[in-house]
Amino acid sequence: MTPEELKNANVVKTVDARGTACPGPLLEAKKAIGTIKAGDIMEVLSADEGTKVDIPKWCTKQGHEYLGTLEESGYFKIYLRKK
Amino acid sequence: MCLGLFTGSVDKLTAAGIILGGAAANDMKVDIYVLLQGARAFRKDIGDNPDKLQMSENPAMKEEFLQSLKNLKVKTWVEFFKEAREIADVKIHICGLAGKIWGAEKLEDFIDIADDICGISAYITSAQEADVNLFI
């Protein structure tokens, strides 16, 4: 998705993991993905640089669709669609 | 994944916890075999008490390391193990002989995340069957 599309994406779940260090954001994402339906979009907020690489890799492994990352001031918004 | 956890060093236990978190997030089945120094760290009266754990490779840096973990809001090693157990199929097996060496013979002598006490054959057969093997 383009940054513009990501900004307007229909996010049904926001996981704010900015207060946690690696692997906190990934574990928070893992817990939250069980609460949404297939096809739903989730965003993960993380201040941990490693999460930008971890979440896309995790999506590939788990079969979820990684949609892209937006960089905000001091943190990232990472978007994915549940399989 | 099969993890031989020999260490009783607080930094290595933390590393093991973080790796375990990654494995759990990826739905990996994990068997942990707690050996020698690890069995001491798993004793109920030690566990998360960093005063009773050493930092083996760089003892002088222990306080700085622990303070840094606190500042970064990194969980303790026991918290990592607990969280991984909640998320994925993670089993913790304590080596019976190791427990005896540190005066802990029963499952109740260890922190409440230990599943059973086992012998070396359980570890070796598990290691043979696992696709990922780590020894920390």
Backbone of each chain as ProteinMPNN parsed JSONL, in Angstrom:
{"seq_chain_A": "MTPEELKNANVVKTVDARGTACPGPLLEAKKAIGTIKAGDIMEVLSADEGTKVDIPKWCTKQGHEYLGTLEESGYFKIYLRKK", "coords_chain_A": {"N_chain_A": [[0.839, -1.208, 0.0], [0.378, 2.311, -0.61], [1.764, 5.176, 1.172], [-0.303, 7.014, 1.474], [-2.589, 5.433, 1.14], [-2.249, 3.775, 3.351], [-2.616, 5.579, 5.439], [-5.309, 6.028, 5.205], [-6.376, 3.589, 5.664], [-8.694, 1.052, 6.706], [-8.525, 0.567, 9.752], [-9.014, -1.84, 12.203], [-8.006, -2.532, 14.576], [-5.75, -1.286, 16.939], [-2.553, -1.665, 18.112], [-0.794, -0.578, 20.688], [2.401, -0.616, 21.265], [4.448, 0.899, 22.17], [5.662, 1.267, 24.582], [7.229, -0.923, 25.063], [10.107, -3.099, 24.823], [12.025, -4.997, 22.386], [11.269, -8.463, 22.528], [8.719, -7.326, 22.718], [6.755, -5.726, 21.095], [6.213, -7.579, 19.029], [5.174, -9.736, 20.427], [2.919, -8.532, 21.512], [1.525, -8.013, 19.163], [1.086, -10.599, 18.285], [-0.636, -11.527, 20.306], [-2.814, -9.847, 19.906], [-3.724, -10.377, 17.325], [-5.313, -12.552, 17.39], [-7.725, -11.582, 18.175], [-9.031, -10.354, 16.13], [-10.823, -10.456, 12.936], [-10.408, -12.566, 9.965], [-9.013, -10.905, 7.2], [-9.283, -8.425, 8.314], [-7.715, -5.278, 9.152], [-4.829, -4.471, 11.003], [-2.95, -2.253, 13.09], [0.341, -1.743, 14.311], [1.935, -0.005, 16.787], [5.168, 1.002, 17.363], [8.195, 1.81, 19.043], [10.491, 0.674, 18.656], [13.191, 0.002, 16.697], [13.846, -2.47, 15.525], [11.428, -3.757, 15.178], [10.358, -3.016, 12.759], [11.503, -4.7, 10.915], [11.023, -7.176, 12.023], [8.166, -7.581, 12.163], [7.208, -7.662, 9.393], [8.583, -10.013, 8.574], [7.523, -11.865, 10.334], [4.884, -11.792, 9.505], [5.121, -12.965, 6.941], [5.871, -15.552, 7.652], [3.639, -16.357, 9.135], [1.603, -16.062, 7.383], [0.077, -13.765, 7.176], [-0.795, -10.608, 5.624], [1.588, -8.25, 5.011], [1.339, -4.806, 5.014], [2.624, -2.326, 5.026], [4.734, 0.366, 6.317], [4.525, 3.288, 8.292], [6.394, 6.153, 9.127], [6.459, 7.87, 12.072], [6.96, 10.657, 14.364], [9.465, 9.543, 16.264], [8.411, 6.991, 16.489], [7.011, 4.013, 14.889], [4.389, 3.101, 12.589], [2.991, 0.156, 11.878], [1.474, -1.775, 9.442], [-0.831, -4.441, 8.889], [-2.655, -7.15, 7.336], [-4.898, -9.555, 8.454], [-4.691, -13.058, 7.785]], "CA_chain_A": [[0.0, 0.0, 0.0], [1.103, 3.593, -0.587], [1.588, 5.864, 2.467], [-1.634, 7.628, 1.5], [-3.553, 4.342, 1.369], [-2.083, 3.315, 4.734], [-3.228, 6.597, 6.309], [-6.764, 5.923, 5.11], [-6.776, 2.185, 5.8], [-9.753, 0.791, 7.686], [-7.878, -0.157, 10.853], [-9.989, -2.258, 13.217], [-7.324, -2.779, 15.861], [-4.461, -0.62, 17.115], [-1.767, -2.218, 19.216], [0.22, 0.405, 21.069], [3.477, -1.324, 21.971], [5.563, 1.835, 22.231], [6.335, 1.205, 25.886], [7.922, -2.196, 25.254], [11.319, -3.361, 24.038], [12.024, -6.264, 21.66], [10.288, -8.745, 21.472], [7.401, -6.877, 23.182], [5.789, -5.406, 20.037], [5.846, -8.799, 18.302], [4.301, -10.523, 21.312], [1.64, -7.815, 21.589], [0.861, -8.252, 17.877], [0.675, -12.011, 18.294], [-1.809, -11.657, 21.175], [-3.942, -9.073, 19.382], [-4.203, -10.885, 16.034], [-6.358, -13.533, 17.689], [-8.982, -10.907, 18.53], [-9.664, -9.764, 14.936], [-11.283, -11.432, 11.931], [-9.628, -12.685, 8.732], [-9.265, -9.794, 6.28], [-9.205, -7.161, 9.055], [-6.406, -4.618, 9.187], [-4.342, -4.112, 12.343], [-1.711, -1.472, 13.08], [1.165, -1.917, 15.502], [2.781, 1.151, 17.042], [6.375, 0.567, 18.06], [9.322, 2.739, 19.025], [11.667, -0.193, 18.546], [13.64, -0.053, 15.292], [13.847, -3.858, 15.055], [10.068, -4.209, 14.86], [10.137, -2.745, 11.322], [11.955, -5.895, 10.184], [10.419, -8.348, 12.667], [6.739, -7.785, 11.838], [7.052, -8.214, 8.031], [9.081, -11.405, 8.56], [6.532, -12.642, 11.081], [3.716, -11.889, 8.613], [5.442, -13.951, 5.901], [5.852, -16.868, 8.295], [2.296, -16.675, 9.625], [0.646, -15.978, 6.275], [-0.628, -12.488, 7.146], [-0.283, -9.73, 4.571], [2.218, -7.023, 5.503], [0.864, -3.748, 4.117], [3.587, -1.227, 4.952], [5.086, 1.05, 7.57], [4.608, 4.745, 8.278], [7.284, 6.628, 10.171], [5.996, 9.055, 12.791], [8.113, 11.176, 15.106], [9.88, 8.72, 17.401], [7.873, 5.632, 16.456], [6.542, 3.515, 13.591], [3.077, 2.463, 12.508], [3.179, -0.984, 10.975], [0.129, -2.241, 9.074], [-0.945, -5.789, 8.328], [-3.997, -7.702, 7.171], [-4.924, -10.937, 8.94], [-5.011, -14.046, 6.751]], "C_chain_A": [[0.87, 1.253, 0.0], [0.899, 4.236, 0.789], [0.199, 6.487, 2.582], [-2.713, 6.591, 1.792], [-3.482, 3.839, 2.82], [-2.775, 4.274, 5.704], [-4.75, 6.46, 6.335], [-7.287, 4.497, 5.304], [-7.814, 2.023, 6.909], [-9.21, -0.084, 8.821], [-8.91, -0.542, 11.918], [-9.34, -2.466, 14.583], [-5.979, -2.049, 15.877], [-3.769, -1.212, 18.334], [-0.672, -1.215, 19.547], [1.29, -0.27, 21.922], [4.685, -0.408, 22.139], [6.324, 1.784, 23.55], [7.156, -0.06, 26.08], [9.154, -2.314, 24.361], [11.163, -4.718, 23.354], [12.061, -7.434, 22.646], [8.864, -8.318, 21.851], [6.407, -6.591, 22.074], [5.301, -6.643, 19.267], [4.881, -9.65, 19.143], [2.933, -9.862, 21.45], [0.825, -8.055, 20.31], [0.294, -9.664, 17.828], [-0.6, -12.206, 19.137], [-3.03, -11.005, 20.54], [-4.541, -9.685, 18.115], [-5.323, -11.911, 16.241], [-7.714, -12.895, 17.949], [-9.683, -10.296, 17.315], [-10.008, -10.843, 13.911], [-10.341, -11.49, 10.725], [-10.011, -11.539, 7.797], [-9.215, -8.435, 6.962], [-7.786, -6.602, 9.042], [-6.065, -4.205, 10.624], [-3.115, -3.226, 12.183], [-0.99, -1.672, 14.401], [2.037, -0.676, 15.648], [3.986, 0.699, 17.859], [7.459, 1.621, 17.947], [10.628, 1.958, 18.864], [12.008, -0.426, 17.074], [13.523, -1.473, 14.706], [12.474, -4.362, 14.62], [9.749, -4.032, 13.378], [10.517, -3.952, 10.467], [11.219, -7.132, 10.702], [8.99, -8.621, 12.207], [6.545, -8.282, 10.394], [7.486, -9.673, 7.932], [8.06, -12.334, 9.231], [5.282, -12.855, 10.226], [3.949, -12.966, 7.549], [5.31, -15.354, 6.472], [4.424, -17.299, 8.641], [1.229, -16.621, 8.53], [-0.167, -14.696, 6.242], [-0.013, -11.604, 6.067], [0.287, -8.453, 5.191], [1.89, -5.896, 4.522], [1.826, -2.574, 3.995], [3.783, -0.571, 6.303], [5.102, 2.55, 7.359], [5.514, 5.174, 9.417], [6.71, 7.899, 10.785], [7.185, 9.608, 13.573], [8.376, 10.302, 16.336], [9.269, 7.329, 17.443], [7.397, 5.253, 15.051], [5.122, 2.994, 13.71], [3.205, 1.372, 11.453], [1.81, -1.62, 10.722], [0.154, -3.659, 8.516], [-2.399, -6.217, 8.252], [-3.972, -9.17, 7.58], [-5.321, -11.906, 7.827], [-6.361, -14.7, 7.032]], "O_chain_A": [[1.972, 1.25, 0.549], [-0.041, 3.88, 1.5], [-0.402, 6.487, 3.656], [-3.627, 6.829, 2.581], [-4.501, 3.522, 3.434], [-3.43, 3.851, 6.658], [-5.395, 6.738, 7.346], [-8.477, 4.229, 5.134], [-7.813, 2.748, 7.903], [-9.409, -1.298, 8.845], [-9.594, 0.321, 12.468], [-10.02, -2.565, 15.604], [-5.178, -2.178, 14.952], [-4.324, -1.253, 19.432], [0.266, -1.028, 18.771], [1.118, -0.471, 23.125], [5.816, -0.883, 22.24], [7.479, 2.201, 23.631], [7.728, -0.26, 27.152], [9.229, -1.709, 23.292], [10.274, -5.495, 23.702], [12.872, -7.378, 23.57], [7.899, -8.897, 21.349], [5.309, -7.149, 22.088], [4.129, -6.737, 18.903], [3.909, -10.204, 18.63], [1.91, -10.544, 21.5], [-0.386, -8.269, 20.358], [-0.833, -9.884, 17.385], [-1.512, -12.938, 18.75], [-4.139, -11.532, 20.62], [-5.735, -9.531, 17.858], [-6.169, -12.106, 15.369], [-8.737, -13.58, 17.945], [-10.793, -9.778, 17.436], [-9.552, -11.983, 14.004], [-9.565, -10.561, 10.496], [-11.193, -11.24, 7.623], [-9.118, -7.406, 6.292], [-6.803, -7.336, 8.938], [-6.9, -3.667, 11.351], [-2.326, -3.415, 11.257], [-1.608, -1.761, 15.462], [2.792, -0.334, 14.737], [3.836, 0.088, 18.917], [7.629, 2.248, 16.902], [11.72, 2.523, 18.929], [11.212, -0.98, 16.315], [13.151, -1.647, 13.546], [12.367, -5.275, 13.802], [8.971, -4.796, 12.808], [9.918, -4.191, 9.418], [10.842, -8.016, 9.932], [8.642, -9.761, 11.897], [5.792, -9.233, 10.181], [6.823, -10.476, 7.276], [7.782, -13.434, 8.752], [4.697, -13.938, 10.216], [3.067, -13.785, 7.291], [4.713, -16.235, 5.853], [4.053, -18.459, 8.461], [0.1, -17.074, 8.724], [-1.022, -14.539, 5.37], [1.126, -11.811, 5.647], [-0.436, -7.676, 5.815], [2.142, -6.027, 3.324], [1.843, -1.895, 2.968], [3.112, -0.89, 7.285], [5.633, 3.033, 6.359], [5.431, 4.646, 10.526], [6.501, 8.891, 10.086], [8.295, 9.089, 13.459], [7.62, 10.319, 17.308], [9.579, 6.555, 18.348], [7.387, 6.084, 14.143], [4.698, 2.514, 14.762], [3.491, 1.643, 10.287], [1.084, -1.958, 11.657], [1.056, -4.025, 7.762], [-3.254, -5.727, 8.989], [-3.13, -9.937, 7.113], [-6.196, -11.597, 7.017], [-6.801, -15.56, 6.269]]}, "seq_chain_B": "MCLGLFTGSVDKLTAAGIILGGAAANDMKVDIYVLLQGARAFRKDIGDNPDKLQMSENPAMKEEFLQSLKNLKVKTWVEFFKEAREIADVKIHICGLAGKIWGAEKLEDFIDIADDICGISAYITSAQEADVNLFI", "coords_chain_B": {"N_chain_B": [[11.563, -26.373, 18.56], [14.458, -26.964, 20.473], [15.871, -26.299, 23.511], [18.757, -26.264, 25.335], [19.324, -25.294, 28.46], [21.787, -24.243, 30.153], [22.926, -22.201, 31.574], [23.314, -19.953, 34.42], [23.514, -17.383, 34.451], [22.6, -14.024, 34.617], [22.381, -12.331, 32.357], [22.479, -14.091, 30.188], [20.274, -15.663, 30.716], [18.327, -13.774, 30.308], [18.692, -13.302, 27.571], [17.942, -15.83, 26.606], [15.27, -15.767, 27.307], [14.29, -13.734, 25.636], [14.745, -14.815, 23.092], [13.075, -16.963, 23.309], [10.632, -15.634, 23.409], [10.448, -14.725, 20.759], [10.264, -17.182, 19.446], [7.864, -18.145, 20.476], [6.059, -16.265, 19.497], [6.066, -17.021, 16.902], [4.689, -19.36, 16.93], [6.135, -21.662, 17.541], [6.848, -24.925, 18.742], [8.281, -25.492, 21.808], [10.787, -27.079, 23.673], [12.353, -26.935, 26.716], [15.288, -27.737, 28.32], [16.491, -27.722, 31.425], [19.57, -27.317, 32.736], [22.326, -27.986, 34.972], [23.693, -25.016, 36.099], [21.491, -23.612, 35.341], [19.368, -24.916, 36.581], [19.73, -24.125, 39.175], [19.149, -21.39, 38.989], [16.465, -21.624, 38.466], [15.425, -22.321, 40.871], [12.952, -21.822, 43.364], [13.476, -19.9, 45.362], [15.31, -18.309, 44.163], [15.203, -17.58, 41.177], [13.727, -14.733, 40.001], [15.274, -13.008, 41.453], [17.745, -10.851, 41.196], [19.912, -10.38, 42.806], [20.779, -12.792, 43.621], [21.775, -13.986, 41.452], [24.488, -14.342, 39.161], [26.602, -12.494, 36.846], [28.129, -13.97, 34.422], [30.187, -13.568, 32.431], [30.971, -10.938, 32.543], [31.196, -9.711, 35.259], [31.528, -7.23, 36.534], [29.912, -5.503, 35.206], [27.341, -5.974, 35.892], [25.409, -4.51, 37.487], [25.042, -2.213, 35.954], [24.024, -3.331, 33.638], [21.574, -4.434, 34.571], [20.278, -2.101, 35.374], [20.043, -0.805, 32.945], [18.317, -2.527, 31.566], [16.048, -2.071, 33.061], [15.566, 0.641, 32.534], [14.959, 0.489, 29.834], [12.646, -0.821, 29.919], [12.591, -3.599, 29.738], [11.459, -6.887, 30.132], [11.796, -9.137, 32.977], [13.812, -12.151, 33.098], [12.296, -14.325, 33.998], [9.696, -13.407, 33.625], [9.63, -13.265, 30.823], [9.792, -15.999, 30.187], [7.409, -16.897, 31.342], [5.48, -15.506, 29.837], [5.921, -16.525, 27.258], [5.147, -19.139, 27.646], [2.443, -18.797, 27.993], [1.6, -18.072, 25.482], [2.477, -19.955, 23.556], [3.214, -23.468, 22.834], [5.123, -24.304, 25.142], [7.364, -26.115, 26.973], [8.865, -26.799, 30.086], [11.528, -28.513, 31.314], [13.172, -29.87, 34.06], [16.429, -30.861, 34.829], [16.957, -33.671, 36.736], [19.228, -34.461, 38.263], [20.714, -32.093, 38.304], [19.024, -30.452, 39.782], [19.167, -31.753, 42.271], [21.829, -31.287, 42.909], [21.768, -28.623, 43.632], [20.191, -28.739, 45.844], [17.44, -29.021, 45.41], [14.808, -31.021, 45.04], [12.168, -31.658, 44.404], [9.393, -30.925, 42.206], [7.971, -28.778, 43.206], [9.934, -27.272, 44.365], [10.882, -25.581, 42.531], [10.469, -22.593, 40.427], [7.107, -21.737, 39.487], [6.732, -22.368, 36.788], [7.893, -24.573, 35.818], [7.57, -27.726, 34.232], [8.134, -30.49, 34.506], [10.356, -32.942, 36.045], [13.218, -34.351, 34.706], [15.299, -36.812, 33.005], [18.522, -37.23, 31.33], [18.132, -38.55, 28.937], [15.669, -37.792, 27.959], [16.223, -35.192, 27.138], [18.15, -35.6, 25.091], [16.767, -37.153, 23.159], [14.751, -35.391, 22.492], [16.274, -33.323, 21.426], [17.241, -34.583, 19.194], [15.004, -34.814, 17.637], [14.179, -32.199, 17.159], [13.909, -29.257, 15.034], [15.288, -26.937, 15.383], [18.042, -26.307, 17.389], [19.301, -25.103, 20.399], [21.887, -24.121, 22.647], [22.384, -22.716, 25.627]], "CA_chain_B": [[12.865, -25.908, 19.018], [14.929, -27.583, 21.7], [16.842, -25.396, 24.144], [19.487, -26.726, 26.511], [19.587, -24.071, 29.221], [22.804, -24.578, 31.155], [23.424, -21.002, 32.264], [22.659, -19.335, 35.564], [23.978, -16.001, 34.345], [21.388, -13.233, 34.417], [22.297, -11.799, 30.99], [22.168, -15.185, 29.265], [18.883, -16.053, 30.971], [17.523, -12.75, 29.633], [18.784, -13.596, 26.132], [17.125, -17.022, 26.361], [13.878, -15.319, 27.406], [13.952, -12.952, 24.441], [14.677, -15.783, 21.99], [11.853, -17.731, 23.571], [9.523, -14.765, 23.001], [10.386, -14.77, 19.301], [9.798, -18.523, 19.06], [6.447, -18.239, 20.846], [5.299, -15.427, 18.553], [6.004, -17.769, 15.645], [3.981, -20.62, 17.179], [7.023, -22.826, 17.587], [6.772, -25.773, 19.93], [9.612, -25.395, 22.42], [11.108, -27.851, 24.866], [13.534, -26.382, 27.379], [15.894, -28.646, 29.296], [17.224, -26.859, 32.348], [20.716, -28.093, 33.198], [23.226, -27.446, 36.008], [23.487, -23.669, 36.67], [20.122, -23.213, 35.027], [18.474, -25.469, 37.604], [19.864, -23.275, 40.371], [18.387, -20.165, 38.719], [15.038, -21.959, 38.484], [14.953, -22.569, 42.236], [11.913, -20.876, 43.767], [14.013, -18.811, 46.173], [16.287, -17.535, 43.374], [14.396, -17.032, 40.085], [13.814, -13.35, 39.55], [16.039, -12.17, 42.371], [19.035, -10.685, 40.54], [20.996, -10.383, 43.797], [21.236, -14.169, 43.807], [22.307, -14.467, 40.177], [25.697, -13.648, 38.752], [26.744, -12.263, 35.41], [29.351, -14.761, 34.381], [31.286, -13.13, 31.569], [31.399, -9.566, 32.831], [30.545, -9.457, 36.542], [31.599, -5.816, 36.923], [28.883, -4.745, 34.479], [26.013, -6.497, 36.238], [24.472, -3.465, 37.936], [24.766, -1.349, 34.795], [23.163, -4.138, 32.757], [20.232, -4.527, 35.16], [19.689, -0.761, 35.338], [19.723, -0.538, 31.545], [17.102, -3.298, 31.269], [14.956, -1.379, 33.733], [15.303, 1.881, 31.781], [14.372, 0.141, 28.534], [11.416, -1.557, 30.25], [12.707, -4.994, 29.304], [10.941, -7.78, 31.174], [12.79, -10.014, 33.604], [13.878, -13.422, 32.362], [11.175, -15.188, 34.391], [8.497, -12.878, 32.951], [9.693, -13.715, 29.417], [9.467, -17.428, 30.141], [5.983, -17.036, 31.65], [4.695, -15.005, 28.711], [6.066, -17.482, 26.153], [4.334, -20.314, 27.996], [1.025, -18.468, 27.799], [1.324, -17.884, 24.056], [2.788, -21.11, 22.705], [3.424, -24.755, 23.489], [6.467, -24.267, 25.718], [7.461, -26.999, 28.137], [10.129, -26.626, 30.802], [11.922, -29.749, 31.993], [14.345, -29.643, 34.907], [17.299, -32.029, 34.988], [16.841, -34.142, 38.114], [20.522, -34.429, 38.947], [21.064, -30.678, 38.515], [18.223, -29.984, 40.912], [19.728, -32.325, 43.505], [23.099, -30.613, 43.207], [21.463, -27.345, 44.289], [19.297, -28.965, 46.982], [16.025, -28.915, 45.05], [14.504, -32.342, 44.497], [10.794, -31.813, 43.938], [8.923, -29.912, 41.26], [7.533, -27.607, 43.989], [11.095, -26.478, 44.781], [11.245, -24.692, 41.413], [9.445, -21.6, 40.101], [5.903, -22.476, 39.094], [6.581, -22.567, 35.346], [8.543, -25.84, 35.458], [6.548, -28.743, 33.963], [8.484, -31.775, 35.109], [11.769, -33.222, 36.292], [13.512, -35.434, 33.763], [16.678, -37.277, 32.892], [19.253, -36.761, 30.149], [17.636, -39.203, 27.734], [14.571, -36.962, 27.453], [16.847, -34.07, 26.422], [18.82, -36.045, 23.869], [15.793, -37.558, 22.133], [14.077, -34.171, 22.066], [17.24, -32.601, 20.578], [17.346, -35.323, 17.939], [13.778, -34.606, 16.859], [13.879, -30.775, 16.932], [14.517, -28.65, 13.848], [16.208, -25.899, 15.863], [18.645, -26.648, 18.671], [20.139, -24.065, 21.0], [22.453, -24.437, 23.957], [22.77, -21.421, 26.19]], "C_chain_B": [[13.213, -26.599, 20.342], [16.046, -26.713, 22.271], [17.455, -26.063, 25.367], [19.894, -25.484, 27.29], [20.503, -24.399, 30.39], [23.075, -23.403, 32.084], [22.621, -20.609, 33.492], [23.019, -17.865, 35.59], [22.805, -15.117, 33.902], [21.258, -12.669, 32.984], [21.92, -12.898, 29.992], [20.744, -15.685, 29.46], [17.943, -15.061, 30.282], [17.519, -12.999, 28.123], [17.899, -14.791, 25.774], [15.646, -16.643, 26.372], [13.431, -14.572, 26.166], [13.819, -13.877, 23.224], [13.393, -16.603, 22.093], [10.613, -16.938, 23.147], [9.331, -14.797, 21.497], [9.838, -16.094, 18.813], [8.302, -18.658, 19.331], [5.586, -17.436, 19.877], [5.135, -16.142, 17.219], [5.395, -19.161, 15.815], [4.88, -21.847, 17.188], [6.753, -23.621, 18.866], [8.179, -25.777, 20.523], [9.713, -26.318, 23.64], [12.406, -27.317, 25.448], [14.021, -27.389, 28.406], [16.841, -27.836, 30.164], [18.322, -27.671, 33.022], [21.525, -27.318, 34.243], [22.947, -26.031, 36.538], [22.059, -23.168, 36.434], [19.149, -23.695, 36.091], [18.563, -24.661, 38.894], [19.042, -21.997, 40.181], [16.883, -20.411, 38.804], [14.514, -22.267, 39.88], [14.016, -21.443, 42.655], [12.478, -19.666, 44.51], [15.078, -17.991, 45.431], [15.561, -16.844, 42.218], [14.687, -15.595, 39.697], [14.594, -12.438, 40.49], [17.467, -11.988, 41.842], [20.209, -10.665, 41.517], [21.588, -11.781, 43.973], [21.764, -14.788, 42.511], [23.571, -13.674, 39.832], [25.624, -13.281, 37.278], [28.123, -12.815, 35.075], [30.489, -14.156, 33.568], [31.822, -11.755, 31.918], [30.767, -9.094, 34.14], [30.503, -7.975, 36.915], [30.481, -4.986, 36.288], [27.46, -5.115, 34.908], [25.011, -5.396, 36.604], [24.052, -2.566, 36.775], [23.793, -2.037, 33.83], [21.723, -4.156, 33.284], [19.517, -3.178, 35.117], [19.224, -0.426, 33.919], [18.446, -1.29, 31.129], [15.877, -2.587, 31.836], [14.561, -0.128, 32.935], [14.586, 1.591, 30.468], [13.058, -0.635, 28.686], [11.434, -2.976, 29.681], [12.235, -5.88, 30.46], [12.076, -8.575, 31.816], [12.764, -11.358, 32.884], [12.703, -14.34, 32.719], [9.878, -14.725, 33.711], [8.463, -13.291, 31.476], [9.276, -15.184, 29.292], [7.967, -17.641, 30.366], [5.13, -16.64, 30.456], [4.752, -15.989, 27.531], [5.209, -18.719, 26.391], [2.854, -20.06, 27.786], [0.656, -18.454, 26.316], [1.471, -19.164, 23.247], [2.978, -22.373, 23.538], [4.881, -24.827, 23.963], [6.489, -25.132, 26.971], [8.847, -26.858, 28.765], [10.414, -27.871, 31.633], [13.194, -29.484, 32.799], [15.138, -30.946, 35.016], [17.323, -32.425, 36.465], [18.138, -34.058, 38.896], [20.919, -32.988, 39.26], [20.306, -30.118, 39.711], [18.804, -30.453, 42.236], [21.02, -31.618, 43.907], [22.855, -29.312, 43.978], [20.418, -27.505, 45.392], [17.826, -28.8, 46.672], [15.619, -30.212, 44.353], [13.124, -32.46, 43.89], [10.413, -30.664, 43.009], [8.518, -28.625, 42.0], [8.713, -26.747, 44.441], [11.478, -25.448, 43.724], [10.126, -23.685, 41.127], [8.314, -22.28, 39.325], [5.687, -22.624, 37.582], [7.266, -23.862, 34.892], [7.474, -26.918, 35.313], [6.866, -30.094, 34.577], [9.983, -31.864, 35.367], [12.114, -34.426, 35.426], [14.983, -35.819, 33.787], [17.276, -36.88, 31.55], [18.709, -37.367, 28.854], [16.496, -38.398, 27.101], [15.136, -35.801, 26.629], [17.405, -34.514, 25.077], [17.809, -36.446, 22.783], [15.032, -36.342, 21.608], [14.977, -33.381, 21.106], [17.33, -33.251, 19.202], [16.15, -35.03, 17.029], [13.544, -33.152, 16.459], [14.549, -30.246, 15.669], [15.481, -27.53, 14.221], [16.719, -26.313, 17.232], [19.531, -25.515, 19.167], [20.679, -24.569, 22.328], [22.994, -23.131, 24.531], [23.272, -21.632, 27.605]], "O_chain_B": [[12.357, -26.785, 21.207], [17.036, -26.431, 21.597], [16.751, -26.388, 26.323], [20.724, -24.704, 26.823], [20.051, -24.78, 31.47], [23.415, -23.595, 33.251], [21.426, -20.887, 33.597], [22.858, -17.185, 36.604], [22.112, -15.428, 32.934], [20.148, -12.548, 32.466], [21.14, -12.667, 29.068], [20.08, -16.083, 28.503], [16.904, -15.443, 29.744], [16.475, -12.916, 27.477], [17.194, -14.769, 24.765], [14.865, -17.132, 25.555], [12.308, -14.761, 25.696], [12.892, -13.735, 22.426], [12.728, -16.889, 21.097], [9.665, -17.498, 22.596], [8.205, -14.883, 21.006], [9.041, -16.134, 17.875], [7.564, -19.216, 18.52], [4.507, -17.881, 19.485], [4.174, -15.894, 16.491], [5.561, -20.031, 14.959], [4.432, -22.95, 16.874], [6.469, -23.056, 19.923], [9.153, -26.035, 19.817], [8.842, -26.328, 24.509], [13.429, -27.253, 24.765], [13.257, -27.839, 29.259], [17.86, -27.33, 29.694], [18.043, -28.596, 33.784], [21.389, -26.1, 34.353], [22.042, -25.863, 37.356], [21.507, -22.406, 37.228], [18.219, -22.979, 36.462], [17.576, -24.53, 39.619], [18.328, -21.57, 41.088], [16.12, -19.517, 39.169], [13.312, -22.454, 40.067], [14.247, -20.273, 42.349], [12.017, -18.541, 44.314], [15.677, -17.084, 46.009], [15.328, -15.636, 42.277], [15.74, -15.279, 39.143], [14.57, -11.218, 40.329], [18.307, -12.871, 42.018], [21.353, -10.9, 41.128], [22.728, -11.942, 44.408], [22.148, -15.957, 42.477], [23.697, -12.496, 40.168], [24.716, -13.697, 36.558], [29.146, -12.212, 35.398], [31.645, -14.227, 33.984], [32.975, -11.435, 31.63], [29.919, -8.202, 34.146], [29.546, -7.518, 37.541], [30.147, -3.904, 36.771], [26.489, -4.616, 34.339], [23.896, -5.366, 36.084], [22.883, -2.209, 36.629], [22.877, -1.417, 33.288], [20.775, -3.922, 32.533], [18.315, -3.109, 34.859], [18.158, 0.156, 33.72], [17.602, -0.741, 30.421], [14.826, -2.507, 31.199], [13.381, 0.125, 32.696], [13.716, 2.351, 30.043], [12.448, -1.046, 27.7], [10.417, -3.482, 29.206], [12.577, -5.643, 31.618], [13.172, -8.671, 31.265], [11.821, -11.667, 32.156], [12.177, -15.045, 31.858], [9.068, -15.545, 33.278], [7.405, -13.625, 30.943], [8.507, -15.553, 28.404], [7.333, -18.447, 29.685], [4.181, -17.337, 30.098], [3.735, -16.246, 26.887], [4.623, -19.275, 25.462], [2.096, -20.97, 27.448], [-0.47, -18.787, 25.946], [0.671, -19.425, 22.348], [2.912, -22.349, 24.767], [5.75, -25.346, 23.263], [5.725, -24.907, 27.91], [9.861, -26.804, 28.068], [9.651, -28.233, 32.529], [14.168, -28.94, 32.279], [14.566, -32.007, 35.267], [17.664, -31.619, 37.331], [18.149, -33.634, 40.051], [21.404, -32.697, 40.354], [20.868, -29.405, 40.544], [18.925, -29.685, 43.19], [21.272, -31.382, 45.089], [23.631, -28.947, 44.86], [19.824, -26.52, 45.828], [17.037, -28.475, 47.56], [16.028, -30.473, 43.222], [12.91, -33.255, 42.975], [11.02, -29.593, 43.023], [8.7, -27.522, 41.484], [8.514, -25.607, 44.859], [12.29, -24.557, 43.975], [8.981, -23.89, 41.529], [8.529, -23.258, 38.609], [4.588, -22.965, 37.143], [7.22, -24.205, 33.71], [6.579, -27.028, 36.151], [5.981, -30.768, 35.105], [10.762, -30.997, 34.971], [11.38, -35.414, 35.416], [15.792, -35.223, 34.497], [16.602, -36.261, 30.726], [18.817, -36.756, 27.79], [16.37, -38.33, 25.879], [14.609, -35.464, 25.57], [17.161, -33.879, 24.051], [17.992, -36.107, 21.614], [14.706, -36.272, 20.423], [14.508, -32.841, 20.104], [17.475, -32.574, 18.185], [16.28, -35.003, 15.805], [12.792, -32.888, 15.521], [15.616, -30.718, 15.277], [16.39, -27.212, 13.455], [15.937, -26.631, 18.127], [20.401, -25.03, 18.444], [20.025, -25.333, 23.037], [23.926, -22.53, 23.998], [23.653, -20.672, 28.275]]}, "name": "protein", "num_of_chains": 2, "seq": "MTPEELKNANVVKTVDARGTACPGPLLEAKKAIGTIKAGDIMEVLSADEGTKVDIPKWCTKQGHEYLGTLEESGYFKIYLRKKMCLGLFTGSVDKLTAAGIILGGAAANDMKVDIYVLLQGARAFRKDIGDNPDKLQMSENPAMKEEFLQSLKNLKVKTWVEFFKEAREIADVKIHICGLAGKIWGAEKLEDFIDIADDICGISAYITSAQEADVNLFI"}
